[in-house]
Amino acid sequence: MNSFSRKFVLAMLAIAIIAGSIGSASAFAYNRQGAIDYAKNNAYSWVPGSWYFMTRGVDCTNFISQTLYLGGWWIQRGPEQTTNQWYFRNAFPRDYSNSWTLVNNFRDFVVNSGRGTEIFPSRSEVTARPTRFQAGDVMQIDWTGDGTWDHTMFITGVTGNDVLVTYHNNNQRDYSVSRMMRDYPNNKFRVLHLKDEYSQ
């Protein structure tokens, strides 16, 4: 191979390496146990933004977002208020995405970003097959079964016959979902099963 050919091959290899590095996604790991510990330790404490979001009834999803952030989830910026972004800098003046604080927007981000998948368990499955669920996942509830998803909670425990959740807005730690079903006989659940590794 002459000198020109060697230089040409090396140049093509360099271009291929650069193009590959630009096009490749970054891989991130979710620290499930770290998120569980954070949620339990801060169930009755304010987290960043709580002072503002509590008065607006959206601290439940803010608490979950903070929990996942401390569990290693990477901030994602994108076009203004689309499902491609998830971030928080400040509550007021506003500098956060809808997906950080709103129930449905959070769900849309999780599913559309590929960080998690959606499960719709029947009420009976929650007590009959609780081991289907995993601590470190997210549960959302429609209190009255009217199709409006109202509340976001973090699964912090699974027993032989129950799922335990931790959340803000009427703050609770390791609260029984079975008890929730007794108190709200028409409620429905959806679970966001979070991946232990994801790309961005």
N, C-alpha and C positions, 0 to 999 in steps of 0.2 A: 504494500500500500504506500503510495507516494505521500509527500508532505501535505499536499492540498487535500487529498482524500482523508487523511487522518484529522486535519483541522475541521473538515466538513462534518465528519462523523461526531467528533467531540462537540461541535456547535449544536448539532441536532440532539445529542444526548442532553446537553445543558437546557435546551428549550423544552424538551420532554419533561425533565425533572421540575423545572419552574412551573410548567403548565399543570403538572400533577399536583404540586404543592398548593397551587392556587385553587384548583378545583376540588381538592379533598376536604371533607368535613372534619371538624375537630370532635374528638370523642371525650365524653364526660361520664363520671361515675356518680351515682346517687348513694349517699351515705344513709341508708335506711335507719340504722340504729341511732345515728347521730340526730336525725330528724325526730325520731320517737322521743329521745331524751330531751331535746329542746322543747317539744310540745308539752311534755309532762311537767318540765321544770318551769314553764311559763304560762301554764293554764290559768293561773290566777293573777298574772302580772301583765302590765302593759308591755307591748312590744312596739317597735318603731311604727308610728302612725296611729296607734290605738286611741290616743287622746282625741284625735280628729274623727276617725272612722266609727268609733263607738257611738257617737251622737247621731250618725247617719245610718246606723244599722248594717254596716258592711264590714265590721271588724272581723267577722267570722272568716271571710275569705282572705282578708289582709293577714290574719294570724296564720292561715295555712300557707300563704305565699312566703311569709317570713320564715316559717318552719322549713319549707323546702329549700329556700335560699341558704339557710344555715346547714341544711343537709347536703349542700353541694350543687344545687341547681344553679346554672349559669344564667345571668341576666341576658335577655335578648331584646335588642332594639329593632325597630322596623318602622314602616310607614305609620303615620299618626293614627292611633286608636284602631289598629287592625288586629286580627287574631294572630299575626306573626310576631307580636311583641309581648314582652312580660318584664316589667321593671318597676322599681320604686326608688326615687331619690328623696322626695319630700312630699308630705301630705298637703301642706299649705305654706306658700303658694303651690298650686298643684304641679307635681312633676312625677306622675306615675301613670301606668297603663290601666285601662278598664279591666284587663284580664287579671290584674293584681288584686282587685277588690270586689268584682262582681261575679256572682255565682255562675251564670251561663257563659260569660266571657272567659272565665277561668277554665271551664270545661272545654270550650272551643280551642283555647290555646293548647291545653294538654293533648287533646286528640289530634289537632291539625299539625302540631309540631312533632308528633311521633314520640313524645316523652311518655305517653301512657295510652291505654286502651279502655274502652267504656264497657261496663257490665251492668245489666239491669236484673238484679236478683228479685225473685218474688219474696213477699213477706215471710213465707214459710221457710225459705232457704236460709234466712238470717239466723234462725234458731235451729233448723234441721241440719244445715250444712255450713256452720260458721267457719270451718277450716278451709272453705273455698276462698275465704278472704285472708288478707295478709296485713299484719301490722306494718305501718308505714305507707299504706295506701290512703286514698281520699274517698270519703263518702259524702254524697249530697242528698238532701231530703226535700221532698214536696210534702209539706205538712198535711194538706187536705186532699191530695190526689186530684187537684184541679188542673194539673199540667204545668203549673208554675213552680220552678225549682227555687226554693226559698233559703237554703242554709247549707254551708260547707263545714265539714267536720273531718278530723284526722283520726284514722284507726290506730289506736295505741295498744290494743290487746285483742286476742282471740282466745276464747275458752272453749270447753267442750260443747257448750250450748248457747253461746252468746258472743256478740261483738262489742267491744268497748271503744268508745270514741272520746276525743278530747277536742274542745272548741272554745271560741270566744263568742261574745254576745250571750248573756246569761252563762258566764264561764263555768265550764265543767271539766273534770279530769277523769278519764276511765269511766265514762257514763254508759250505762247499759242500754243498748239499742232495743233489747226486748222490752224494757220498761217504756221506752219511747213509743213502741208499737202499741202498748196497752193504753198509753195516754192519748195517742192519736191514731185511732183505729183505721183511718182511711189513708194514712201516709204511704208514700212510695219512696224507694231508694234507688240511687244509681251509684256505682262504685267506679272510681278511676284507678285502675291498676297501673302503677308507675313502674317503668323499666329501671332496672339497676344500672344499666348503661344506655346512653343515648348519644346521638350525633347532632351537631348543630352546624 
